[in-house]
Amino acid sequence: MKSLYQHLPAVEIGGRKLVGHVLFGLLILISAAVGAASGLLLVYSTDLPQVEQLERYRPSSVTELYDG
């Protein structure tokens, strides 16, 4: 009995090539995430006051609470 797929060539799956592409893609994504996190940390850390300034902080407005 003849097979229907007898005349087709054998299929070769490039397993190592696929794994390499997936690992490279993950490396790119991780690098982008680390770069974005570093950039955000750098941008937001420049506006932070010193600890000594926070210890002497006095708000400019005064809030009064009344109880009835």
C-alpha positions as CSV (number, residue, x, y, z in Angstrom):
1,M,0.0,0.0,0.0
2,K,1.3,3.4,-1.0
3,S,1.4,6.3,1.4
4,L,-0.1,9.6,0.3
5,Y,3.0,11.6,1.6
6,Q,5.6,9.3,0.2
7,H,6.8,11.7,-2.5
8,L,7.2,14.7,-0.1
9,P,10.7,15.5,1.3
10,A,11.5,14.9,5.0
11,V,10.8,17.8,7.2
12,E,13.7,19.1,9.2
13,I,13.0,21.2,12.3
14,G,15.8,23.7,13.2
15,G,15.5,23.2,17.0
16,R,18.7,24.9,17.8
17,K,18.1,27.8,15.6
18,L,14.6,28.3,17.1
19,V,16.0,28.1,20.6
20,G,18.7,30.6,19.7
21,H,16.2,33.1,18.3
22,V,14.0,32.8,21.4
23,L,16.9,33.3,23.7
24,F,18.1,36.3,21.7
25,G,14.6,37.8,21.8
26,L,14.4,37.3,25.6
27,L,17.8,38.9,26.0
28,I,16.6,41.9,24.0
29,L,13.4,42.2,26.1
30,I,15.3,41.9,29.4
31,S,17.9,44.5,28.2
32,A,15.1,46.9,27.2
33,A,13.4,46.4,30.6
34,V,16.6,47.0,32.5
35,G,17.4,50.1,30.4
36,A,13.9,51.5,30.9
37,A,14.0,50.9,34.7
38,S,17.4,52.5,34.9
39,G,16.3,55.5,33.0
40,L,13.2,56.0,35.1
41,L,15.2,55.7,38.3
42,L,17.7,58.3,37.0
43,V,15.0,60.7,36.0
44,Y,13.0,60.5,39.2
45,S,15.9,60.4,41.6
46,T,17.2,63.8,40.5
47,D,14.2,65.6,41.9
48,L,14.3,64.0,45.4
49,P,15.3,66.3,48.3
50,Q,18.1,65.4,50.7
51,V,17.2,63.6,54.0
52,E,18.3,66.6,56.1
53,Q,15.8,68.8,54.2
54,L,13.0,66.3,55.0
55,E,13.8,66.4,58.7
56,R,13.4,70.2,58.8
57,Y,10.3,70.3,56.6
58,R,7.6,72.8,57.6
59,P,4.5,73.0,55.5
60,S,3.5,76.4,54.2
61,S,-0.1,76.1,55.0
62,V,-1.7,75.5,58.4
63,T,-4.8,73.3,58.8
64,E,-7.3,73.9,61.6
65,L,-9.8,71.3,62.6
66,Y,-12.9,72.1,64.5
67,D,-15.0,69.5,66.4
68,G,-18.6,70.1,67.1
